[in-house]
Amino acid sequence: MGYNKLDIYKISFDLFIKTHRASFLLPKYELYELGSQLRRSADSIVSNIVEGYGRNRYKADYIKFLVTSHASNNETICHLQKIIILYPDISKKFELLQAEYDVLGAKINKYIQYVEKNWNSLPPRNS
């Protein structure tokens, strides 16, 4: 099984694409400020899942990257909250994204707990 089979990967990749596209709805002066921060934090979620999976031979490394992914998810939600407050005229799309990131954060957290609890019974890694 590869990382691309994980639900958290599929969801985070899909959300990254949606978030990247939505960020260009921001005013021009915000594209390289808050827009860039939003794109980077959304990218970090999926990238850390992939990088952690590449190091999943080592439980502590894998969990560290999953925790970083979860933290980036929280950061993304924070950026979305700022946009919702600062730009109410375009907030609807960002509110929908925030709700999806809330769900993703819970899924990442559950997956971390699953890995912690079931490490010895997981299928062979890196095969």
PyMOL commands that place a pseudoatom at each C-alpha (Angstrom):
pseudoatom trace, name=CA, resn=MET, resi=1, chain=A, elem=C, hetatm=0, pos=[0.000, 0.000, 0.000]
pseudoatom trace, name=CA, resn=GLY, resi=2, chain=A, elem=C, hetatm=0, pos=[1.317, 3.449, -0.901]
pseudoatom trace, name=CA, resn=TYR, resi=3, chain=A, elem=C, hetatm=0, pos=[0.596, 6.849, 0.591]
pseudoatom trace, name=CA, resn=ASN, resi=4, chain=A, elem=C, hetatm=0, pos=[-1.782, 7.574, -2.292]
pseudoatom trace, name=CA, resn=LYS, resi=5, chain=A, elem=C, hetatm=0, pos=[-4.162, 4.948, -0.875]
pseudoatom trace, name=CA, resn=LEU, resi=6, chain=A, elem=C, hetatm=0, pos=[-4.526, 6.791, 2.453]
pseudoatom trace, name=CA, resn=ASP, resi=7, chain=A, elem=C, hetatm=0, pos=[-7.768, 8.733, 2.870]
pseudoatom trace, name=CA, resn=ILE, resi=8, chain=A, elem=C, hetatm=0, pos=[-5.905, 11.574, 4.582]
pseudoatom trace, name=CA, resn=TYR, resi=9, chain=A, elem=C, hetatm=0, pos=[-3.638, 11.866, 1.547]
pseudoatom trace, name=CA, resn=LYS, resi=10, chain=A, elem=C, hetatm=0, pos=[-6.519, 11.864, -0.937]
pseudoatom trace, name=CA, resn=ILE, resi=11, chain=A, elem=C, hetatm=0, pos=[-8.510, 14.422, 1.037]
pseudoatom trace, name=CA, resn=SER, resi=12, chain=A, elem=C, hetatm=0, pos=[-5.533, 16.703, 1.727]
pseudoatom trace, name=CA, resn=PHE, resi=13, chain=A, elem=C, hetatm=0, pos=[-4.427, 16.635, -1.914]
pseudoatom trace, name=CA, resn=ASP, resi=14, chain=A, elem=C, hetatm=0, pos=[-7.937, 17.492, -3.113]
pseudoatom trace, name=CA, resn=LEU, resi=15, chain=A, elem=C, hetatm=0, pos=[-8.201, 20.284, -0.534]
pseudoatom trace, name=CA, resn=PHE, resi=16, chain=A, elem=C, hetatm=0, pos=[-4.799, 21.663, -1.546]
pseudoatom trace, name=CA, resn=ILE, resi=17, chain=A, elem=C, hetatm=0, pos=[-5.999, 22.012, -5.152]
pseudoatom trace, name=CA, resn=LYS, resi=18, chain=A, elem=C, hetatm=0, pos=[-9.260, 23.683, -4.053]
pseudoatom trace, name=CA, resn=THR, resi=19, chain=A, elem=C, hetatm=0, pos=[-7.432, 25.987, -1.641]
pseudoatom trace, name=CA, resn=HIS, resi=20, chain=A, elem=C, hetatm=0, pos=[-4.769, 26.931, -4.163]
pseudoatom trace, name=CA, resn=ARG, resi=21, chain=A, elem=C, hetatm=0, pos=[-7.429, 27.928, -6.686]
pseudoatom trace, name=CA, resn=ALA, resi=22, chain=A, elem=C, hetatm=0, pos=[-9.559, 29.757, -4.102]
pseudoatom trace, name=CA, resn=SER, resi=23, chain=A, elem=C, hetatm=0, pos=[-6.576, 31.794, -2.900]
pseudoatom trace, name=CA, resn=PHE, resi=24, chain=A, elem=C, hetatm=0, pos=[-6.573, 33.646, -6.210]
pseudoatom trace, name=CA, resn=LEU, resi=25, chain=A, elem=C, hetatm=0, pos=[-9.965, 35.128, -5.322]
pseudoatom trace, name=CA, resn=LEU, resi=26, chain=A, elem=C, hetatm=0, pos=[-8.183, 37.334, -2.788]
pseudoatom trace, name=CA, resn=PRO, resi=27, chain=A, elem=C, hetatm=0, pos=[-7.422, 40.953, -3.666]
pseudoatom trace, name=CA, resn=LYS, resi=28, chain=A, elem=C, hetatm=0, pos=[-4.224, 41.352, -5.674]
pseudoatom trace, name=CA, resn=TYR, resi=29, chain=A, elem=C, hetatm=0, pos=[-2.320, 42.931, -2.777]
pseudoatom trace, name=CA, resn=GLU, resi=30, chain=A, elem=C, hetatm=0, pos=[-3.141, 39.883, -0.622]
pseudoatom trace, name=CA, resn=LEU, resi=31, chain=A, elem=C, hetatm=0, pos=[-1.980, 37.218, -3.109]
pseudoatom trace, name=CA, resn=TYR, resi=32, chain=A, elem=C, hetatm=0, pos=[1.624, 37.311, -1.890]
pseudoatom trace, name=CA, resn=GLU, resi=33, chain=A, elem=C, hetatm=0, pos=[0.805, 37.843, 1.770]
pseudoatom trace, name=CA, resn=LEU, resi=34, chain=A, elem=C, hetatm=0, pos=[-2.093, 35.906, 3.256]
pseudoatom trace, name=CA, resn=GLY, resi=35, chain=A, elem=C, hetatm=0, pos=[-2.714, 34.066, -0.026]
pseudoatom trace, name=CA, resn=SER, resi=36, chain=A, elem=C, hetatm=0, pos=[0.836, 32.742, -0.104]
pseudoatom trace, name=CA, resn=GLN, resi=37, chain=A, elem=C, hetatm=0, pos=[0.702, 31.692, 3.555]
pseudoatom trace, name=CA, resn=LEU, resi=38, chain=A, elem=C, hetatm=0, pos=[-2.555, 29.845, 2.888]
pseudoatom trace, name=CA, resn=ARG, resi=39, chain=A, elem=C, hetatm=0, pos=[-1.131, 28.026, -0.143]
pseudoatom trace, name=CA, resn=ARG, resi=40, chain=A, elem=C, hetatm=0, pos=[2.039, 27.032, 1.729]
pseudoatom trace, name=CA, resn=SER, resi=41, chain=A, elem=C, hetatm=0, pos=[0.234, 25.712, 4.809]
pseudoatom trace, name=CA, resn=ALA, resi=42, chain=A, elem=C, hetatm=0, pos=[-2.236, 23.728, 2.662]
pseudoatom trace, name=CA, resn=ASP, resi=43, chain=A, elem=C, hetatm=0, pos=[0.686, 22.276, 0.707]
pseudoatom trace, name=CA, resn=SER, resi=44, chain=A, elem=C, hetatm=0, pos=[2.485, 21.381, 3.940]
pseudoatom trace, name=CA, resn=ILE, resi=45, chain=A, elem=C, hetatm=0, pos=[-0.409, 19.173, 5.057]
pseudoatom trace, name=CA, resn=VAL, resi=46, chain=A, elem=C, hetatm=0, pos=[-0.210, 16.850, 2.072]
pseudoatom trace, name=CA, resn=SER, resi=47, chain=A, elem=C, hetatm=0, pos=[3.586, 17.087, 1.709]
pseudoatom trace, name=CA, resn=ASN, resi=48, chain=A, elem=C, hetatm=0, pos=[4.185, 15.974, 5.299]
pseudoatom trace, name=CA, resn=ILE, resi=49, chain=A, elem=C, hetatm=0, pos=[1.870, 13.004, 4.859]
pseudoatom trace, name=CA, resn=VAL, resi=50, chain=A, elem=C, hetatm=0, pos=[3.902, 11.938, 1.821]
pseudoatom trace, name=CA, resn=GLU, resi=51, chain=A, elem=C, hetatm=0, pos=[7.294, 12.575, 3.416]
pseudoatom trace, name=CA, resn=GLY, resi=52, chain=A, elem=C, hetatm=0, pos=[6.279, 10.817, 6.614]
pseudoatom trace, name=CA, resn=TYR, resi=53, chain=A, elem=C, hetatm=0, pos=[5.094, 7.820, 4.644]
pseudoatom trace, name=CA, resn=GLY, resi=54, chain=A, elem=C, hetatm=0, pos=[8.504, 7.702, 2.986]
pseudoatom trace, name=CA, resn=ARG, resi=55, chain=A, elem=C, hetatm=0, pos=[10.044, 7.387, 6.439]
pseudoatom trace, name=CA, resn=ASN, resi=56, chain=A, elem=C, hetatm=0, pos=[7.398, 5.037, 7.840]
pseudoatom trace, name=CA, resn=ARG, resi=57, chain=A, elem=C, hetatm=0, pos=[9.998, 2.392, 8.531]
pseudoatom trace, name=CA, resn=TYR, resi=58, chain=A, elem=C, hetatm=0, pos=[10.580, 4.341, 11.737]
pseudoatom trace, name=CA, resn=LYS, resi=59, chain=A, elem=C, hetatm=0, pos=[7.492, 4.820, 13.895]
pseudoatom trace, name=CA, resn=ALA, resi=60, chain=A, elem=C, hetatm=0, pos=[8.709, 8.014, 15.593]
pseudoatom trace, name=CA, resn=ASP, resi=61, chain=A, elem=C, hetatm=0, pos=[9.581, 9.671, 12.266]
pseudoatom trace, name=CA, resn=TYR, resi=62, chain=A, elem=C, hetatm=0, pos=[6.259, 8.723, 10.742]
pseudoatom trace, name=CA, resn=ILE, resi=63, chain=A, elem=C, hetatm=0, pos=[4.303, 10.089, 13.692]
pseudoatom trace, name=CA, resn=LYS, resi=64, chain=A, elem=C, hetatm=0, pos=[6.422, 13.267, 13.747]
pseudoatom trace, name=CA, resn=PHE, resi=65, chain=A, elem=C, hetatm=0, pos=[5.500, 14.033, 10.136]
pseudoatom trace, name=CA, resn=LEU, resi=66, chain=A, elem=C, hetatm=0, pos=[1.837, 13.210, 10.744]
pseudoatom trace, name=CA, resn=VAL, resi=67, chain=A, elem=C, hetatm=0, pos=[1.825, 15.579, 13.730]
pseudoatom trace, name=CA, resn=THR, resi=68, chain=A, elem=C, hetatm=0, pos=[3.421, 18.281, 11.566]
pseudoatom trace, name=CA, resn=SER, resi=69, chain=A, elem=C, hetatm=0, pos=[0.722, 17.664, 8.959]
pseudoatom trace, name=CA, resn=HIS, resi=70, chain=A, elem=C, hetatm=0, pos=[-1.943, 18.098, 11.655]
pseudoatom trace, name=CA, resn=ALA, resi=71, chain=A, elem=C, hetatm=0, pos=[-0.294, 21.334, 12.834]
pseudoatom trace, name=CA, resn=SER, resi=72, chain=A, elem=C, hetatm=0, pos=[-0.261, 22.642, 9.248]
pseudoatom trace, name=CA, resn=ASN, resi=73, chain=A, elem=C, hetatm=0, pos=[-3.946, 21.776, 9.025]
pseudoatom trace, name=CA, resn=ASN, resi=74, chain=A, elem=C, hetatm=0, pos=[-4.582, 23.947, 12.092]
pseudoatom trace, name=CA, resn=GLU, resi=75, chain=A, elem=C, hetatm=0, pos=[-2.518, 26.736, 10.543]
pseudoatom trace, name=CA, resn=THR, resi=76, chain=A, elem=C, hetatm=0, pos=[-4.553, 26.511, 7.342]
pseudoatom trace, name=CA, resn=ILE, resi=77, chain=A, elem=C, hetatm=0, pos=[-7.789, 26.795, 9.321]
pseudoatom trace, name=CA, resn=CYS, resi=78, chain=A, elem=C, hetatm=0, pos=[-6.414, 29.896, 11.032]
pseudoatom trace, name=CA, resn=HIS, resi=79, chain=A, elem=C, hetatm=0, pos=[-5.567, 31.520, 7.668]
pseudoatom trace, name=CA, resn=LEU, resi=80, chain=A, elem=C, hetatm=0, pos=[-9.050, 30.682, 6.410]
pseudoatom trace, name=CA, resn=GLN, resi=81, chain=A, elem=C, hetatm=0, pos=[-10.594, 32.290, 9.501]
pseudoatom trace, name=CA, resn=LYS, resi=82, chain=A, elem=C, hetatm=0, pos=[-8.612, 35.477, 8.822]
pseudoatom trace, name=CA, resn=ILE, resi=83, chain=A, elem=C, hetatm=0, pos=[-9.828, 35.562, 5.220]
pseudoatom trace, name=CA, resn=ILE, resi=84, chain=A, elem=C, hetatm=0, pos=[-13.438, 34.955, 6.270]
pseudoatom trace, name=CA, resn=ILE, resi=85, chain=A, elem=C, hetatm=0, pos=[-13.298, 37.915, 8.649]
pseudoatom trace, name=CA, resn=LEU, resi=86, chain=A, elem=C, hetatm=0, pos=[-11.273, 40.265, 6.436]
pseudoatom trace, name=CA, resn=TYR, resi=87, chain=A, elem=C, hetatm=0, pos=[-13.105, 39.573, 3.158]
pseudoatom trace, name=CA, resn=PRO, resi=88, chain=A, elem=C, hetatm=0, pos=[-16.769, 38.802, 3.873]
pseudoatom trace, name=CA, resn=ASP, resi=89, chain=A, elem=C, hetatm=0, pos=[-17.733, 39.362, 0.234]
pseudoatom trace, name=CA, resn=ILE, resi=90, chain=A, elem=C, hetatm=0, pos=[-15.804, 36.216, -0.797]
pseudoatom trace, name=CA, resn=SER, resi=91, chain=A, elem=C, hetatm=0, pos=[-16.088, 34.326, 2.496]
pseudoatom trace, name=CA, resn=LYS, resi=92, chain=A, elem=C, hetatm=0, pos=[-18.539, 31.591, 1.408]
pseudoatom trace, name=CA, resn=LYS, resi=93, chain=A, elem=C, hetatm=0, pos=[-15.966, 29.526, -0.508]
pseudoatom trace, name=CA, resn=PHE, resi=94, chain=A, elem=C, hetatm=0, pos=[-13.475, 29.864, 2.359]
pseudoatom trace, name=CA, resn=GLU, resi=95, chain=A, elem=C, hetatm=0, pos=[-16.102, 28.858, 4.930]
pseudoatom trace, name=CA, resn=LEU, resi=96, chain=A, elem=C, hetatm=0, pos=[-16.727, 25.660, 2.975]
pseudoatom trace, name=CA, resn=LEU, resi=97, chain=A, elem=C, hetatm=0, pos=[-12.984, 24.967, 2.860]
pseudoatom trace, name=CA, resn=GLN, resi=98, chain=A, elem=C, hetatm=0, pos=[-12.695, 25.572, 6.593]
pseudoatom trace, name=CA, resn=ALA, resi=99, chain=A, elem=C, hetatm=0, pos=[-15.395, 22.977, 7.268]
pseudoatom trace, name=CA, resn=GLU, resi=100, chain=A, elem=C, hetatm=0, pos=[-13.536, 20.452, 5.091]
pseudoatom trace, name=CA, resn=TYR, resi=101, chain=A, elem=C, hetatm=0, pos=[-10.249, 21.168, 6.892]
pseudoatom trace, name=CA, resn=ASP, resi=102, chain=A, elem=C, hetatm=0, pos=[-12.009, 20.637, 10.233]
pseudoatom trace, name=CA, resn=VAL, resi=103, chain=A, elem=C, hetatm=0, pos=[-12.990, 17.151, 9.063]
pseudoatom trace, name=CA, resn=LEU, resi=104, chain=A, elem=C, hetatm=0, pos=[-9.487, 16.488, 7.706]
pseudoatom trace, name=CA, resn=GLY, resi=105, chain=A, elem=C, hetatm=0, pos=[-7.900, 17.517, 11.021]
pseudoatom trace, name=CA, resn=ALA, resi=106, chain=A, elem=C, hetatm=0, pos=[-10.037, 14.985, 12.875]
pseudoatom trace, name=CA, resn=LYS, resi=107, chain=A, elem=C, hetatm=0, pos=[-9.110, 12.273, 10.354]
pseudoatom trace, name=CA, resn=ILE, resi=108, chain=A, elem=C, hetatm=0, pos=[-5.385, 13.014, 10.654]
pseudoatom trace, name=CA, resn=ASN, resi=109, chain=A, elem=C, hetatm=0, pos=[-5.667, 12.906, 14.430]
pseudoatom trace, name=CA, resn=LYS, resi=110, chain=A, elem=C, hetatm=0, pos=[-7.482, 9.545, 14.318]
pseudoatom trace, name=CA, resn=TYR, resi=111, chain=A, elem=C, hetatm=0, pos=[-4.858, 8.179, 11.933]
pseudoatom trace, name=CA, resn=ILE, resi=112, chain=A, elem=C, hetatm=0, pos=[-2.060, 9.266, 14.293]
pseudoatom trace, name=CA, resn=GLN, resi=113, chain=A, elem=C, hetatm=0, pos=[-3.823, 7.417, 17.109]
pseudoatom trace, name=CA, resn=TYR, resi=114, chain=A, elem=C, hetatm=0, pos=[-4.245, 4.373, 14.861]
pseudoatom trace, name=CA, resn=VAL, resi=115, chain=A, elem=C, hetatm=0, pos=[-0.539, 4.309, 13.983]
pseudoatom trace, name=CA, resn=GLU, resi=116, chain=A, elem=C, hetatm=0, pos=[0.457, 4.726, 17.633]
pseudoatom trace, name=CA, resn=LYS, resi=117, chain=A, elem=C, hetatm=0, pos=[-1.799, 1.890, 18.740]
pseudoatom trace, name=CA, resn=ASN, resi=118, chain=A, elem=C, hetatm=0, pos=[-1.383, -0.559, 15.851]
pseudoatom trace, name=CA, resn=TRP, resi=119, chain=A, elem=C, hetatm=0, pos=[2.208, -0.060, 14.752]
pseudoatom trace, name=CA, resn=ASN, resi=120, chain=A, elem=C, hetatm=0, pos=[3.225, -3.711, 15.167]
pseudoatom trace, name=CA, resn=SER, resi=121, chain=A, elem=C, hetatm=0, pos=[0.170, -5.019, 13.314]
pseudoatom trace, name=CA, resn=LEU, resi=122, chain=A, elem=C, hetatm=0, pos=[0.372, -2.688, 10.294]
pseudoatom trace, name=CA, resn=PRO, resi=123, chain=A, elem=C, hetatm=0, pos=[1.112, -4.271, 6.909]
pseudoatom trace, name=CA, resn=PRO, resi=124, chain=A, elem=C, hetatm=0, pos=[4.786, -4.427, 5.900]
pseudoatom trace, name=CA, resn=ARG, resi=125, chain=A, elem=C, hetatm=0, pos=[6.157, -0.952, 5.217]
pseudoatom trace, name=CA, resn=ASN, resi=126, chain=A, elem=C, hetatm=0, pos=[8.051, 0.264, 2.159]
pseudoatom trace, name=CA, resn=SER, resi=127, chain=A, elem=C, hetatm=0, pos=[7.319, -2.821, 0.126]
for i in range(1, 127): cmd.bond("trace and resi %d" % i, "trace and resi %d" % (i + 1))
show_as sticks, trace
zoom trace
